[in-house]
């Protein structure tokens, strides 16, 4: 089944045969999607993200959707390859993260953030991106990365393989925020919601 999302109008058209692969396609410029269009894209991709991420044995993959969602919808922000991103924070990380403070941020040890990602291809076809994970382990366990352990899950459930510096060299730009980047301001939830 092919689901077509029309940029800026948030209309989903369902086409294809019963034997066609389930696909989400954006017609038009994905930068022009309004809130409803992004919601339609996310709804089209949501179940298959969890299905893919949980094919492996990462302990975060089957539970992160039970955590606090930090934005009202997915949005394109940051250096994650122009992907639509949606971050979830566990009960340890959420109270501090949801302040969205620019200084004095300190996520407690045991705090975990999981960031879903959706990549849009050249023909507007949406693809599941990695589940990016940040776990606060403390300076004793991760002195070179500000106490953070970076990991991730590929869309097929296998672990992402990379050097810790690959992530931290970018995240260190938010050192006063405990190396945290935040969702775009217009989609952030508040700590009181």
N, CA, C and O atoms as a DFTB+ gen file, in Angstrom:
772 C
 N C O
     1  1       0.851      -1.164       0.000
     2  2       0.000       0.000       0.000
     3  2       0.899       1.229       0.000
     4  3       1.890       1.273       0.728
     5  1       0.567       2.210      -0.796
     6  2       1.310       3.460      -0.828
     7  2       0.424       4.537      -0.236
     8  3      -0.711       4.730      -0.673
     9  1       0.942       5.233       0.755
    10  2       0.214       6.347       1.344
    11  2       0.921       7.616       0.901
    12  3       2.122       7.768       1.123
    13  1       0.198       8.512       0.288
    14  2       0.778       9.745      -0.212
    15  2       0.354      10.891       0.687
    16  3      -0.832      11.072       0.963
    17  1       1.315      11.653       1.136
    18  2       1.055      12.804       1.984
    19  2       1.353      14.035       1.149
    20  3       2.484      14.222       0.700
    21  1       0.361      14.869       0.940
    22  2       0.523      16.059       0.124
    23  2       1.063      17.175       1.006
    24  3       0.440      17.540       2.003
    25  1       2.218      17.716       0.641
    26  2       2.843      18.777       1.424
    27  2       1.884      19.941       1.593
    28  3       1.194      20.340       0.655
    29  1       1.853      20.475       2.793
    30  2       1.091      21.651       3.191
    31  2      -0.411      21.415       3.292
    32  3      -1.108      22.243       3.878
    33  1      -0.933      20.335       2.752
    34  2      -2.379      20.138       2.841
    35  2      -2.757      18.981       3.754
    36  3      -3.918      18.855       4.142
    37  1      -1.812      18.153       4.096
    38  2      -2.016      17.049       5.031
    39  2      -3.075      16.062       4.578
    40  3      -3.746      15.445       5.405
    41  1      -3.230      15.910       3.292
    42  2      -4.163      14.930       2.753
    43  2      -3.409      13.629       2.540
    44  3      -2.338      13.631       1.932
    45  1      -3.938      12.536       3.020
    46  2      -3.317      11.238       2.798
    47  2      -4.156      10.494       1.770
    48  3      -5.353      10.282       1.958
    49  1      -3.514      10.108       0.695
    50  2      -4.173       9.299      -0.330
    51  2      -3.623       7.889      -0.227
    52  3      -2.408       7.704      -0.156
    53  1      -4.477       6.914      -0.218
    54  2      -4.044       5.529      -0.147
    55  2      -4.241       4.911      -1.521
    56  3      -5.327       4.954      -2.100
    57  1      -3.146       4.331      -2.028
    58  2      -3.205       3.730      -3.361
    59  2      -2.381       2.464      -3.366
    60  3      -1.662       2.170      -2.412
    61  1      -2.493       1.716      -4.451
    62  2      -1.688       0.509      -4.572
    63  2      -2.536      -0.731      -4.446
    64  3      -3.754      -0.665      -4.276
    65  1      -1.868      -1.861      -4.532
    66  2      -2.563      -3.139      -4.441
    67  2      -2.279      -3.768      -3.094
    68  3      -1.437      -3.289      -2.333
    69  1      -2.968      -4.813      -2.816
    70  2      -2.767      -5.515      -1.550
    71  2      -1.375      -6.120      -1.465
    72  3      -0.888      -6.402      -0.371
    73  1      -0.727      -6.322      -2.618
    74  2       0.598      -6.931      -2.615
    75  2       1.725      -5.904      -2.602
    76  3       2.891      -6.267      -2.453
    77  1       1.391      -4.645      -2.755
    78  2       2.425      -3.606      -2.768
    79  2       2.945      -3.379      -1.354
    80  3       2.226      -3.560      -0.372
    81  1       4.195      -2.983      -1.276
    82  2       4.793      -2.684       0.025
    83  2       4.128      -1.445       0.609
    84  3       3.789      -0.512      -0.120
    85  1       3.942      -1.439       1.921
    86  2       3.368      -0.287       2.597
    87  2       4.412       0.824       2.602
    88  3       5.481       0.679       3.196
    89  1       4.098       1.931       1.938
    90  2       5.051       3.012       1.757
    91  2       4.385       4.341       2.057
    92  3       3.212       4.536       1.740
    93  1       5.123       5.253       2.664
    94  2       4.652       6.608       2.908
    95  2       5.429       7.534       1.991
    96  3       6.660       7.534       2.002
    97  1       4.718       8.325       1.198
    98  2       5.351       9.211       0.225
    99  2       4.814      10.619       0.412
   100  3       3.609      10.823       0.554
   101  1       5.719      11.587       0.411
   102  2       5.334      12.994       0.470
   103  2       5.392      13.547      -0.940
   104  3       6.432      13.479      -1.595
   105  1       4.290      14.090      -1.406
   106  2       4.249      14.747      -2.714
   107  2       4.500      16.228      -2.481
   108  3       3.794      16.867      -1.701
   109  1       5.494      16.768      -3.148
   110  2       5.857      18.162      -2.934
   111  2       7.044      18.248      -1.992
   112  3       7.652      17.236      -1.645
   113  1       7.357      19.434      -1.595
   114  2       8.519      19.689      -0.745
   115  2       8.200      19.349       0.710
   116  3       7.279      19.922       1.294
   117  1       8.955      18.422       1.296
   118  2       8.673      18.033       2.684
   119  2       8.909      19.174       3.665
   120  3       8.416      19.130       4.792
   121  1       9.654      20.192       3.254
   122  2       9.853      21.368       4.111
   123  2       8.557      22.174       4.223
   124  3       8.418      22.997       5.128
   125  1       7.615      21.943       3.319
   126  2       6.350      22.684       3.318
   127  2       5.243      21.995       4.108
   128  3       4.123      22.504       4.155
   129  1       5.522      20.866       4.720
   130  2       4.485      20.177       5.494
   131  2       4.025      21.042       6.662
   132  3       4.844      21.609       7.386
   133  1       2.716      21.140       6.840
   134  2       2.177      21.818       8.010
   135  2       2.070      20.794       9.150
   136  3       2.443      19.633       8.985
   137  1       1.558      21.235      10.304
   138  2       1.458      20.338      11.461
   139  2       0.669      19.072      11.142
   140  3       1.060      17.973      11.536
   141  1      -0.436      19.233      10.431
   142  2      -1.259      18.069      10.091
   143  2      -0.521      17.131       9.141
   144  3      -0.655      15.912       9.246
   145  1       0.250      17.684       8.225
   146  2       1.033      16.866       7.301
   147  2       2.113      16.076       8.012
   148  3       2.341      14.905       7.705
   149  1       2.786      16.723       8.973
   150  2       3.808      16.020       9.754
   151  2       3.151      14.930      10.594
   152  3       3.689      13.830      10.719
   153  1       1.990      15.233      11.170
   154  2       1.267      14.224      11.954
   155  2       0.877      13.036      11.078
   156  3       0.974      11.888      11.512
   157  1       0.441      13.303       9.858
   158  2       0.080      12.220       8.939
   159  2       1.304      11.372       8.591
   160  3       1.221      10.145       8.539
   161  1       2.432      12.027       8.353
   162  2       3.678      11.305       8.081
   163  2       4.043      10.419       9.266
   164  3       4.349       9.239       9.094
   165  1       4.011      10.986      10.462
   166  2       4.372      10.231      11.660
   167  2       3.411       9.057      11.870
   168  3       3.844       7.950      12.189
   169  1       2.125       9.295      11.693
   170  2       1.150       8.209      11.852
   171  2       1.396       7.088      10.850
   172  3       1.215       5.912      11.168
   173  1       1.805       7.451       9.654
   174  2       2.090       6.455       8.625
   175  2       3.321       5.613       8.988
   176  3       3.385       4.429       8.658
   177  1       4.287       6.224       9.664
   178  2       5.561       5.557       9.962
   179  2       5.633       4.958      11.368
   180  3       6.481       4.104      11.626
   181  1       4.777       5.382      12.263
   182  2       4.901       5.095      13.690
   183  2       5.039       3.612      14.035
   184  3       6.008       3.221      14.687
   185  1       4.109       2.801      13.616
   186  2       4.132       1.380      13.988
   187  2       5.343       0.669      13.411
   188  3       5.939      -0.181      14.073
   189  1       5.709       1.006      12.192
   190  2       6.842       0.298      11.591
   191  2       8.175       0.692      12.237
   192  3       9.125      -0.089      12.209
   193  1       8.254       1.913      12.827
   194  2       9.478       2.267      13.553
   195  2       9.671       1.321      14.733
   196  3      10.736       0.725      14.895
   197  1       8.640       1.189      15.547
   198  2       8.739       0.308      16.716
   199  2       9.005      -1.129      16.285
   200  3       9.834      -1.811      16.887
   201  1       8.316      -1.594      15.258
   202  2       8.529      -2.958      14.766
   203  2       9.984      -3.165      14.357
   204  3      10.587      -4.183      14.697
   205  1      10.541      -2.218      13.639
   206  2      11.934      -2.332      13.203
   207  2      12.912      -2.277      14.358
   208  3      13.791      -3.130      14.478
   209  1      12.761      -1.274      15.209
   210  2      13.703      -1.099      16.323
   211  2      13.696      -2.292      17.273
   212  3      14.728      -2.616      17.862
   213  1      12.556      -2.943      17.430
   214  2      12.464      -4.051      18.393
   215  2      12.842      -5.405      17.802
   216  3      12.714      -6.421      18.486
   217  1      13.299      -5.453      16.568
   218  2      13.753      -6.722      15.987
   219  2      15.037      -7.215      16.642
   220  3      15.357      -8.401      16.558
   221  1      15.765      -6.334      17.281
   222  2      17.000      -6.709      17.968
   223  2      16.760      -6.832      19.459
   224  3      15.630      -7.019      19.912
   225  1      17.846      -6.724      20.218
   226  2      17.733      -6.916      21.658
   227  2      18.084      -5.676      22.474
   228  3      18.400      -5.790      23.658
   229  1      18.035      -4.492      21.860
   230  2      18.317      -3.277      22.619
   231  2      17.236      -3.087      23.682
   232  3      16.049      -3.146      23.362
   233  1      17.623      -2.859      24.947
   234  2      16.621      -2.757      26.011
   235  2      15.760      -1.496      25.948
   236  3      14.675      -1.466      26.528
   237  1      16.224      -0.457      25.254
   238  2      15.445       0.778      25.155
   239  2      14.320       0.642      24.127
   240  3      13.228       1.174      24.329
   241  1      14.578      -0.062      23.036
   242  2      13.638      -0.127      21.912
   243  2      12.207      -0.520      22.298
   244  3      11.272       0.112      21.807
   245  1      11.991      -1.516      23.140
   246  2      10.601      -1.889      23.431
   247  2       9.907      -1.014      24.479
   248  3       8.707      -1.171      24.702
   249  1      10.634      -0.099      25.126
   250  2      10.023       0.658      26.230
   251  2       9.973       2.167      26.027
   252  3       9.216       2.841      26.726
   253  1      10.744       2.723      25.106
   254  2      10.858       4.184      25.037
   255  2       9.534       4.885      24.743
   256  3       9.345       6.026      25.164
   257  1       8.625       4.241      24.041
   258  2       7.341       4.884      23.732
   259  2       6.470       5.063      24.982
   260  3       5.483       5.797      24.943
   261  1       6.825       4.402      26.084
   262  2       6.110       4.587      27.349
   263  2       6.648       5.781      28.126
   264  3       6.103       6.131      29.173
   265  1       7.696       6.401      27.638
   266  2       8.323       7.541      28.304
   267  2       7.632       8.843      27.914
   268  3       6.667       8.841      27.150
   269  1       8.134       9.948      28.444
   270  2       7.588      11.274      28.154
   271  2       8.003      11.736      26.766
   272  3       9.190      11.777      26.443
   273  1       7.023      12.082      25.954
   274  2       7.293      12.656      24.633
   275  2       7.624      14.131      24.852
   276  3       6.872      14.836      25.525
   277  1       8.737      14.606      24.295
   278  2       9.227      15.953      24.589
   279  2       8.776      17.010      23.593
   280  3       9.088      18.188      23.766
   281  1       8.058      16.618      22.566
   282  2       7.560      17.560      21.563
   283  2       6.143      17.164      21.166
   284  3       5.732      16.015      21.332
   285  1       5.414      18.126      20.646
   286  2       4.039      17.868      20.236
   287  2       3.967      17.069      18.946
   288  3       2.946      16.450      18.648
   289  1       5.060      17.081      18.177
   290  2       5.135      16.328      16.926
   291  2       6.594      16.230      16.514
   292  3       7.452      16.924      17.059
   293  1       6.862      15.375      15.561
   294  2       8.212      15.284      14.998
   295  2       8.526      16.577      14.251
   296  3       7.628      17.239      13.730
   297  1       9.809      16.928      14.206
   298  2      10.242      18.138      13.502
   299  2      11.662      17.935      13.011
   300  3      12.402      17.107      13.540
   301  1      12.034      18.698      11.994
   302  2      13.393      18.644      11.461
   303  2      14.227      19.667      12.217
   304  3      13.939      20.863      12.178
   305  1      15.257      19.196      12.903
   306  2      16.145      20.094      13.645
   307  2      17.470      19.396      13.884
   308  3      17.521      18.173      14.020
   309  1      18.529      20.165      13.935
   310  2      19.822      19.637      14.341
   311  2      20.588      18.945      13.246
   312  3      20.268      19.038      12.061
   313  1      21.597      18.258      13.680
   314  2      22.579      17.675      12.760
   315  2      22.339      16.196      12.479
   316  3      23.272      15.481      12.114
   317  1      21.137      15.737      12.638
   318  2      20.840      14.323      12.395
   319  2      20.402      14.081      10.953
   320  3      19.467      13.322      10.697
   321  1      21.075      14.722      10.034
   322  2      20.843      14.453       8.621
   323  2      19.509      14.927       8.086
   324  3      18.927      14.271       7.222
   325  1      19.010      16.045       8.576
   326  2      17.737      16.606       8.108
   327  2      16.601      15.598       8.201
   328  3      15.764      15.501       7.304
   329  1      16.583      14.861       9.282
   330  2      15.517      13.891       9.527
   331  2      14.419      14.534      10.371
   332  3      14.665      15.492      11.103
   333  1      13.211      13.999      10.259
   334  2      12.161      14.335      11.210
   335  2      12.495      13.577      12.488
   336  3      12.714      12.366      12.455
   337  1      12.533      14.284      13.614
   338  2      12.963      13.709      14.883
   339  2      11.884      13.877      15.945
   340  3      11.170      14.879      15.965
   341  1      11.773      12.896      16.817
   342  2      10.885      12.983      17.966
   343  2      11.586      12.302      19.134
   344  3      11.940      11.124      19.064
   345  1      11.782      13.070      20.217
   346  2      12.554      12.600      21.368
   347  2      11.637      12.206      22.518
   348  3      10.637      12.869      22.795
   349  1      12.000      11.112      23.181
   350  2      11.319      10.618      24.369
   351  2      12.329      10.596      25.512
   352  3      13.491      10.248      25.301
   353  1      11.895      10.966      26.732
   354  2      12.771      11.000      27.904
   355  2      12.215      10.081      28.981
   356  3      11.016      10.093      29.262
   357  1      13.104       9.273      29.589
   358  2      12.627       8.402      30.665
   359  2      12.328       9.239      31.913
   360  3      12.578      10.444      31.934
   361  1      11.791       8.593      32.950
   362  2      11.361       9.312      34.154
   363  2      12.503      10.014      34.871
   364  3      12.272      10.988      35.588
   365  1      13.714       9.545      34.695
   366  2      14.868      10.187      35.333
   367  2      15.277      11.441      34.568
   368  3      15.617      12.454      35.179
   369  1      15.247      11.387      33.257
   370  2      15.687      12.514      32.425
   371  2      14.614      13.581      32.232
   372  3      14.938      14.764      32.132
   373  1      13.355      13.189      32.179
   374  2      12.283      14.111      31.780
   375  2      12.191      15.391      32.608
   376  3      12.096      16.465      32.014
   377  1      12.213      15.346      33.944
   378  2      12.042      16.600      34.692
   379  2      13.082      17.670      34.337
   380  3      12.746      18.849      34.232
   381  1      14.307      17.273      34.159
   382  2      15.365      18.235      33.818
   383  2      15.316      18.605      32.336
   384  3      15.452      19.778      31.988
   385  1      15.125      17.633      31.477
   386  2      15.116      17.883      30.037
   387  2      13.992      18.833      29.644
   388  3      14.195      19.731      28.827
   389  1      12.807      18.641      30.222
   390  2      11.639      19.436      29.843
   391  2      11.724      20.893      30.278
   392  3      10.854      21.689      29.924
   393  1      12.745      21.256      31.033
   394  2      12.971      22.676      31.340
   395  2      13.494      23.404      30.104
   396  3      13.344      24.621      29.993
   397  1      14.102      22.672      29.182
   398  2      14.693      23.226      27.965
   399  2      15.593      24.416      28.299
   400  3      15.596      25.422      27.590
   401  1      16.351      24.290      29.380
   402  2      17.217      25.372      29.852
   403  2      18.483      25.462      29.009
   404  3      18.953      24.466      28.460
   405  1      19.020      26.661      28.917
   406  2      20.245      26.863      28.140
   407  2      21.495      26.857      29.010
   408  3      22.611      26.877      28.492
   409  1      21.317      26.829      30.331
   410  2      22.460      26.775      31.247
   411  2      22.096      25.942      32.467
   412  3      20.923      25.789      32.809
   413  1      23.123      25.409      33.115
   414  2      22.939      24.718      34.378
   415  2      22.182      23.408      34.300
   416  3      21.659      22.938      35.310
   417  1      22.114      22.817      33.134
   418  2      21.387      21.557      32.962
   419  2      22.268      20.404      33.432
   420  3      23.458      20.357      33.120
   421  1      21.686      19.486      34.175
   422  2      22.419      18.290      34.605
   423  2      21.432      17.131      34.705
   424  3      20.701      17.000      35.687
   425  1      21.425      16.303      33.683
   426  2      20.577      15.108      33.708
   427  2      21.190      14.128      34.709
   428  3      22.393      13.874      34.649
   429  1      20.402      13.574      35.620
   430  2      20.936      12.611      36.582
   431  2      21.393      11.313      35.906
   432  3      20.906      10.944      34.837
   433  1      22.328      10.642      36.548
   434  2      22.765       9.325      36.078
   435  2      21.540       8.413      36.020
   436  3      20.721       8.390      36.939
   437  1      21.432       7.672      34.935
   438  2      20.270       6.814      34.698
   439  2      19.257       7.444      33.760
   440  3      18.331       6.777      33.298
   441  1      19.434       8.740      33.475
   442  2      18.558       9.407      32.513
   443  2      18.832       8.887      31.107
   444  3      19.986       8.705      30.719
   445  1      17.776       8.650      30.352
   446  2      17.920       8.141      28.985
   447  2      16.992       8.937      28.068
   448  3      15.843       9.216      28.407
   449  1      17.522       9.292      26.902
   450  2      16.750       9.939      25.844
   451  2      16.789       9.045      24.619
   452  3      17.839       8.505      24.274
   453  1      15.657       8.889      23.965
   454  2      15.577       8.108      22.726
   455  2      14.945       8.998      21.665
   456  3      13.879       9.575      21.881
   457  1      15.604       9.105      20.524
   458  2      15.166      10.002      19.457
   459  2      14.870       9.194      18.206
   460  3      15.778       8.659      17.569
   461  1      13.576       9.108      17.855
   462  2      13.167       8.462      16.612
   463  2      13.549       9.355      15.437
   464  3      13.664      10.573      15.577
   465  1      13.741       8.733      14.284
   466  2      14.059       9.546      13.105
   467  2      13.409       8.972      11.848
   468  3      13.297       7.760      11.665
   469  1      12.989       9.900      10.994
   470  2      12.405       9.565       9.693
   471  2      13.147      10.377       8.649
   472  3      13.258      11.597       8.769
   473  1      13.648       9.714       7.639
   474  2      14.382      10.361       6.546
   475  2      13.498      10.377       5.307
   476  3      12.823       9.393       5.004
   477  1      13.505      11.494       4.596
   478  2      12.738      11.614       3.360
   479  2      13.701      11.515       2.186
   480  3      14.656      12.286       2.091
   481  1      13.448      10.562       1.293
   482  2      14.300      10.353       0.124
   483  2      13.981      11.323      -1.003
   484  3      13.101      12.175      -0.886
   485  1      14.712      11.172      -2.088
   486  2      14.599      12.094      -3.224
   487  2      13.211      12.130      -3.839
   488  3      12.756      13.199      -4.246
   489  1      12.542      11.030      -3.919
   490  2      11.200      10.999      -4.509
   491  2      10.111      11.197      -3.461
   492  3       8.940      10.925      -3.725
   493  1      10.485      11.662      -2.284
   494  2       9.520      11.898      -1.224
   495  2       9.173      10.674      -0.404
   496  3       8.298      10.730       0.460
   497  1       9.857       9.555      -0.669
   498  2       9.576       8.324       0.067
   499  2      10.175       8.428       1.471
   500  3      11.359       8.725       1.635
   501  1       9.344       8.181       2.469
   502  2       9.787       8.218       3.860
   503  2      10.426       6.884       4.230
   504  3       9.922       5.816       3.882
   505  1      11.546       6.968       4.943
   506  2      12.250       5.768       5.414
   507  2      12.499       5.903       6.914
   508  3      12.723       7.000       7.424
   509  1      12.455       4.792       7.595
   510  2      12.795       4.791       9.017
   511  2      14.278       5.075       9.148
   512  3      15.102       4.466       8.465
   513  1      14.611       6.005      10.031
   514  2      16.002       6.261      10.366
   515  2      16.334       5.573      11.675
   516  3      15.489       4.882      12.244
   517  1      17.553       5.753      12.158
   518  2      17.942       5.128      13.420
   519  2      17.170       5.682      14.618
   520  3      16.643       6.794      14.579
   521  1      17.117       4.888      15.671
   522  2      16.688       5.346      16.984
   523  2      17.971       5.746      17.702
   524  3      18.779       4.890      18.060
   525  1      18.157       7.047      17.913
   526  2      19.362       7.547      18.574
   527  2      19.120       7.543      20.078
   528  3      18.056       7.961      20.534
   529  1      20.097       7.075      20.855
   530  2      19.922       6.932      22.303
   531  2      21.089       7.590      23.031
   532  3      22.252       7.386      22.683
   533  1      20.756       8.388      24.054
   534  2      21.756       8.970      24.953
   535  2      21.442       8.481      26.361
   536  3      20.320       8.643      26.842
   537  1      22.430       7.884      27.023
   538  2      22.260       7.378      28.381
   539  2      23.268       8.064      29.285
   540  3      24.468       8.029      29.013
   541  1      22.796       8.689      30.359
   542  2      23.694       9.360      31.305
   543  2      24.256       8.300      32.252
   544  3      23.536       7.734      33.075
   545  1      25.561       8.046      32.116
   546  2      26.223       7.027      32.927
   547  2      27.157       7.636      33.962
   548  3      27.607       6.932      34.867
   549  1      27.456       8.915      33.855
   550  2      28.332       9.598      34.799
   551  2      29.760       9.698      34.302
   552  3      30.188       8.941      33.431
   553  1      30.483      10.636      34.865
   554  2      31.851      10.918      34.427
   555  2      32.821       9.779      34.703
   556  3      33.792       9.612      33.965
   557  1      32.583       8.992      35.745
   558  2      33.481       7.861      36.019
   559  2      33.452       6.841      34.883
   560  3      34.477       6.244      34.555
   561  1      32.290       6.644      34.291
   562  2      32.144       5.655      33.221
   563  2      32.360       6.222      31.822
   564  3      32.666       5.476      30.892
   565  1      32.206       7.528      31.668
   566  2      32.358       8.145      30.338
   567  2      32.983       9.536      30.469
   568  3      32.336      10.538      30.164
   569  1      34.241       9.598      30.923
   570  2      34.869      10.906      31.155
   571  2      35.090      11.723      29.884
   572  3      35.106      12.953      29.939
   573  1      35.258      11.065      28.756
   574  2      35.536      11.780      27.508
   575  2      34.287      12.315      26.820
   576  3      34.386      13.075      25.857
   577  1      33.118      11.925      27.304
   578  2      31.868      12.348      26.654
   579  2      30.915      13.021      27.643
   580  3      29.697      12.978      27.469
   581  1      31.476      13.640      28.677
   582  2      30.644      14.372      29.621
   583  2      29.697      13.499      30.416
   584  3      28.667      13.973      30.895
   585  1      30.034      12.226      30.560
   586  2      29.185      11.309      31.312
   587  2      28.077      10.664      30.497
   588  3      27.212       9.987      31.050
   589  1      28.098      10.869      29.183
   590  2      27.069      10.305      28.310
   591  2      27.593       9.101      27.542
   592  3      28.749       9.076      27.118
   593  1      26.733       8.105      27.367
   594  2      26.988       6.978      26.477
   595  2      26.023       7.127      25.306
   596  3      24.806       7.152      25.488
   597  1      26.580       7.225      24.112
   598  2      25.774       7.367      22.896
   599  2      25.620       5.993      22.252
   600  3      26.585       5.237      22.137
   601  1      24.409       5.683      21.839
   602  2      24.160       4.422      21.149
   603  2      22.995       4.631      20.189
   604  3      22.457       5.732      20.072
   605  1      22.626       3.578      19.522
   606  2      21.509       3.694      18.603
   607  2      21.105       2.341      18.065
   608  3      21.834       1.355      18.179
   609  1      19.932       2.321      17.480
   610  2      19.371       1.105      16.908
   611  2      19.015       1.400      15.452
   612  3      18.348       2.391      15.153
   613  1      19.462       0.542      14.568
   614  2      19.125       0.679      13.158
   615  2      17.668       0.259      12.929
   616  3      17.075      -0.405      13.779
   617  1      17.099       0.640      11.798
   618  2      15.714       0.255      11.512
   619  2      15.471      -1.253      11.486
   620  3      14.322      -1.689      11.567
   621  1      16.522      -2.050      11.376
   622  2      16.384      -3.511      11.388
   623  2      16.637      -4.106      12.773
   624  3      16.702      -5.327      12.919
   625  1      16.778      -3.256      13.785
   626  2      16.980      -3.713      15.155
   627  2      18.422      -3.930      15.549
   628  3      18.710      -4.159      16.723
   629  1      19.333      -3.864      14.601
   630  2      20.752      -4.056      14.914
   631  2      21.338      -2.777      15.506
   632  3      20.878      -1.676      15.202
   633  1      22.360      -2.929      16.355
   634  2      22.966      -1.738      16.952
   635  2      23.708      -0.895      15.913
   636  3      24.324      -1.419      14.984
   637  1      23.630       0.418      16.096
   638  2      24.466       1.314      15.296
   639  2      25.893       1.161      15.788
   640  3      26.128       1.005      16.986
   641  1      26.832       1.204      14.883
   642  2      28.241       1.103      15.268
   643  2      28.931       2.406      14.897
   644  3      28.940       2.810      13.735
   645  1      29.507       3.056      15.899
   646  2      30.219       4.315      15.691
   647  2      31.085       4.583      16.911
   648  3      30.900       3.968      17.962
   649  1      32.020       5.493      16.770
   650  2      32.846       5.916      17.900
   651  2      32.069       6.949      18.699
   652  3      31.323       7.745      18.130
   653  1      32.242       6.938      20.022
   654  2      31.536       7.882      20.883
   655  2      31.789       9.330      20.454
   656  3      30.898      10.174      20.546
   657  1      32.997       9.607      19.990
   658  2      33.336      10.970      19.565
   659  2      32.486      11.423      18.383
   660  3      32.261      12.621      18.212
   661  1      32.013      10.489      17.570
   662  2      31.191      10.850      16.417
   663  2      29.975      11.652      16.867
   664  3      29.627      12.649      16.235
   665  1      29.331      11.236      17.941
   666  2      28.172      11.959      18.473
   667  2      28.604      13.118      19.365
   668  3      28.105      14.236      19.241
   669  1      29.534      12.832      20.258
   670  2      29.877      13.836      21.264
   671  2      30.545      15.069      20.672
   672  3      30.375      16.167      21.202
   673  1      31.291      14.921      19.601
   674  2      31.944      16.086      19.000
   675  2      30.924      17.131      18.558
   676  3      31.249      18.318      18.508
   677  1      29.721      16.725      18.242
   678  2      28.647      17.670      17.923
   679  2      27.935      18.117      19.200
   680  3      27.708      19.311      19.397
   681  1      27.586      17.173      20.061
   682  2      26.836      17.490      21.276
   683  2      27.613      18.389      22.231
   684  3      27.002      19.094      23.034
   685  1      28.921      18.383      22.168
   686  2      29.712      19.239      23.055
   687  2      29.418      20.718      22.791
   688  3      29.707      21.564      23.638
   689  1      28.857      21.033      21.645
   690  2      28.445      22.401      21.348
   691  2      27.352      22.905      22.282
   692  3      27.112      24.109      22.359
   693  1      26.696      22.006      22.983
   694  2      25.670      22.365      23.964
   695  2      26.156      22.002      25.371
   696  3      25.391      21.484      26.186
   697  1      27.412      22.275      25.642
   698  2      28.022      21.888      26.919
   699  2      27.279      22.470      28.121
   700  3      27.120      21.782      29.129
   701  1      26.823      23.720      28.038
   702  2      26.114      24.333      29.167
   703  2      24.733      23.714      29.374
   704  3      24.087      23.956      30.395
   705  1      24.283      22.919      28.407
   706  2      22.993      22.221      28.480
   707  2      23.210      20.728      28.704
   708  3      22.346      19.926      28.350
   709  1      24.333      20.342      29.279
   710  2      24.673      18.935      29.504
   711  2      24.693      18.158      28.182
   712  3      24.288      16.997      28.120
   713  1      25.174      18.824      27.130
   714  2      25.335      18.232      25.792
   715  2      24.001      17.881      25.125
   716  3      23.950      17.019      24.248
   717  1      22.931      18.547      25.541
   718  2      21.602      18.245      25.015
   719  2      21.161      19.267      23.980
   720  3      21.250      20.474      24.205
   721  1      20.693      18.779      22.862
   722  2      19.978      19.618      21.907
   723  2      18.491      19.391      22.170
   724  3      18.094      18.338      22.668
   725  1      17.691      20.369      21.837
   726  2      16.259      20.294      22.128
   727  2      15.434      20.336      20.845
   728  3      15.932      20.731      19.790
   729  1      14.171      19.926      20.942
   730  2      13.283      20.093      19.788
   731  2      13.123      21.579      19.451
   732  3      13.414      22.446      20.275
   733  1      12.661      21.857      18.239
   734  2      12.370      23.239      17.867
   735  2      11.414      23.850      18.887
   736  3      10.529      23.167      19.401
   737  1      11.594      25.133      19.177
   738  2      10.770      25.788      20.201
   739  2       9.278      25.646      19.954
   740  3       8.509      25.451      20.896
   741  1       8.860      25.743      18.694
   742  2       7.422      25.725      18.416
   743  2       6.762      24.373      18.653
   744  3       5.534      24.287      18.655
   745  1       7.542      23.317      18.852
   746  2       6.936      22.002      19.094
   747  2       7.253      21.446      20.479
   748  3       6.827      20.338      20.803
   749  1       7.984      22.182      21.293
   750  2       8.333      21.687      22.634
   751  2       7.105      21.587      23.530
   752  3       6.228      22.450      23.499
   753  1       7.055      20.522      24.331
   754  2       6.032      20.439      25.371
   755  2       6.608      21.090      26.616
   756  3       7.824      21.224      26.750
   757  1       5.743      21.489      27.515
   758  2       6.241      22.089      28.749
   759  2       6.223      21.045      29.852
   760  3       5.548      20.021      29.746
   761  1       6.968      21.316      30.906
   762  2       7.046      20.387      32.031
   763  2       5.702      20.265      32.740
   764  3       5.486      19.306      33.482
   765  1       4.800      21.212      32.527
   766  2       3.506      21.182      33.206
   767  2       2.414      20.520      32.385
   768  3       1.297      20.360      32.877
   769  1       2.700      20.128      31.142
   770  2       1.662      19.501      30.305
   771  2       1.412      18.078      30.706
   772  3       0.572      17.406      30.107
